[in-house]
Amino acid sequence: MCICILGIFLFQGYWLYNSYRIRLDQFNKEINDALRTAVFNKQFSDVRRYIRYYGKDKDSLNVPMKGLAIQLEEIGVPRSKRAETRFRGPGDTGKNGWPPAPPASYNGDSSSRIYADTLARQISELLILNNLANDSVNLKKLDSVFVTELHNRQIITPFELDTFHISFTGFSRDGFRDSLRRRGPLQTAKIPFNPVNNLFVQASFESPLQYILQKMIGTLLSSLALLVLTTLCFVYMLRTILKQKKLSEVKNDFINNMTHELKTPIATVYAAVEAMQNFNALNDHRKTQNYLDISKQELQRLSDLVEKVLHIAAEEKEDIELFKEDTDLHEVIDNILSNHQLKAGKPIQLRYDNLLGDTTVLVDKTHIANAINNLIDNAIKYSGNDAQVHIQCMKEKNELVIRVKDNGIGIPRLYQENIFDKFFRVPTGNLHNVKGFGLGLSYVKKIVDMHGGTVKVVSEPDKGTEFIIRIPV
């Protein structure tokens, strides 16, 4: 399952990376198209302004070359330079860069054709001359047009416009094209800006991350949602599997303990009955009474065991109800200690420190007594042959504090969080030296929680265990 989840993450990452590369290529294409369009729009805008300005007077359009000569003289361009400013369009083969003359067989409206060709040359020359004199101004205008074009394509990445003078000397046609197309990452191709000065313009961009994220936001969110959902399902399934495994172990341990607990009283009663039948115990009144007392005790133990199982089933179906009343806690604990002194089958030392002052508290008398009794019973059972149990009651900051400490085998830290789970017992293999079903501590925690309190365990192996109950009063 882990390998499967890792594979999904890797494939998803690979797919997102390829999508990022496609978006990056699209970004490079968009910025190139945007710069070409911006240069074209800027030049087209200049043409429109020229036509509007010089188209006011029809006579001036009939003599465009004269007006152009006057303009050239006004801006100080010498006659020797004027021939260099003639525009040579792609495919032109006319003399000195001018378009080829119309063929002799041309019978159309020659005046209109000549006027159109002359106007085109005049516009081209004026644009080139303006570029010669105002490159910096034109670059600022281009920057503004370029920004608008980028915004239309939803690109708001910062950029810089740079100009380059490229010499055509020594370049073949293919080499020249390669030099124009050659560019670094996040740069546009070099676009012609002023053909006379061999001036080209190029835009360099910063990280296009914002643009790419904007384009991929849907893909990223859906991928993230699927990965998170897959991971959560994996974690949930893994926790369920581990929980089921733990429950299976607890169930097996419970069955083993239950089997042991059921067999012991049955075997004892069977032995007592067999003794009375086969060994003439009926003739000895003292032996008969002894065997009957043993059988009664074991049958009572078996009855208590069945009662516990039924009590567990009842707890599963309905919640316990508390009936709080003023309870003399000193009297309750004193009765519990007296009972354990009588029924303990080994030497025990019980110490009780009552630091309450006013021993009356508002609690459910029956359930609190059962909870304390379970803690003392565990302390005696898990303290070996010489049990030493210390009980202390006090009030701290409006809380009733009950401490039960023993000198027993202790609880490993690994299991301290699980000991309050129902049916859980610290693993001891197949040995069941201490009888029980893992129900006492779960009951203690439930009763304390219902009183709004907390129960805590402090223990180390072979150094004893201390349970601390805190209940607000």
URCORQUI-V82973 format. One line per field, one symbol per residue. phi: phi as a letter, one per 40 degrees, with the letter a starting at -180 (. if undefined). burial: # if it has 24 or more other C-alpha atoms within 12 Angstrom, else .. Layout:
phi->???
burial->???
This chain:
phi->.cccccccccccccccccccccccccccccccccccccccccccccccccccccccbcccccbccccccccccccgcccccccccccbccgcbccfgcccccccccbccccccccccccccccccccccccccbccccccccdccccccccccgbbccabcbbbbbcccgbcccccccccccaccgbcccbdbacccfcbbabbbcccdccccccbdccccccccccccccccccccccccccccccccccccccccccccccccccccccccccccbbfcccbcccdcccccccccccccccccccccccccccccaccbcbcacbccccccccccccccccccacbbbbbbbbcgcccbcaccccccccccccccccccbbgcbcbbbbbbabbfgbcbbbbbbbccgbdddbccbccccgcbcdbgccbcbcibgbccccdcccccccgbbbbbbabdgbgbbbbbbbcb
burial->...............#...#..##..##.##########..##..##..##..#......#..##..#...#.........#..####.........#...................###############..#..##..##.###.##..#.###...###..#.............#.....############.#######..#..##...#.................................#..##.###.###..##.##..##..#..............##.##..##..#..#......................###.###.##..#.......###.#.#.....##.######################..#########....############....#.##########......##################.#######....########..
